[in-house]
């Protein structure tokens, strides 16, 4: 009976297969014939793949405000371009030292000195002086170029004014003297420093107002930022001039003339500009202690401080204060500092060497261990001459 059941099943399967439509039966596979050609053997040691293809692209004309245009690109790329590119790079690299050698003498001098000035800090002043002194100076123009670069760095980095003043003091006996064109006194490093200081001071008197060119380029906040940069440069210039005086590079006569002109001592009926009064206060705070120890300097300090007090309480025609509160407080701060023996509290420390910073850290640690409060500011003597210099 079992065998009859199996035979019945097979006969039913054959009947179903015979009834299936032709589309469901097996049909021969139809496909795309692909012929793969083996790549030729590559010779050993050659790493170049040859590609030959032509790409062409024709764009459809497009309407534009400038008219219709059609762009056609036809190029045949090849890896052979690498050889030419490598040759061009090699030639550019090989020619780069020649580009530096082709610089003029003035440009080469600026590049060397500027690179050395970018590395100046209180720790390596002597090293930078030795390297700058090795630069050959052949005429007065190159000498003035070196001094102008130092001035520019000192005015853009007022935190390092004392460091740059030490640099100028060390260089004053390094460079040679040059004969004057008019047959007068020879031009020295010190006289060139004086000339540049005078040029900077004359530029200061022009005021804070931007030039016509700056007014055409800037507006609103940009003009205000321009005024602030010029004012910061003036204050830094006064500070740097003061430190040059403390290092005996400028005389007391020059400093007295500058101070009187800033506060208009010769013209009592005229009010000076506010930025001129700020510059006068900055200058006296930088040199006051040392300048007052000299007989001629004492007279200058008394005259300038008296004039500043008069300007502080001065009134205009309408009965209002002639100057703003900020300038009044700055003048009062200067007068209080002088009354205290030129001792003032400073929250902004000057540039220091690693040894000085280490000593301050040890002092703070000892103060904390003893229970004392660590001072947040330091007391300094405004205008004290550096310890390595004797009085003038």
Secondary structure by P-SEA (a helix, b strand, c coil): caaaaaaaaaaaaaaaaaacccccccccbbbbbbbbbccccccccccbbbbbbbbbbbbccccccccbbbbbbbbbbbccaaaaaaaaaaaaaaaaaaaaaaccaaaaaaaaaaaaaaacccccaaaaaaaaaacccccaaaaaaaaaaaaaaaaacccaaaaaaaaaaaacccbbbbbbccccccccaaaaaaaaaaaaaaaaaccccccaaaaacccaaaaaaaaaaaaaaaaaaaaaaaaaaaaccccaaaaaaaaaaaaccccccccccaaaaaaaaaaaaacaaaaaacaaaaaaaaaaaaaaaaaaacccccccccccaaaaaaaaaaaaaaaaccbbbbcccccccaaaaaaaaaaaaaaaaaccccccbbbbbccccccccccc
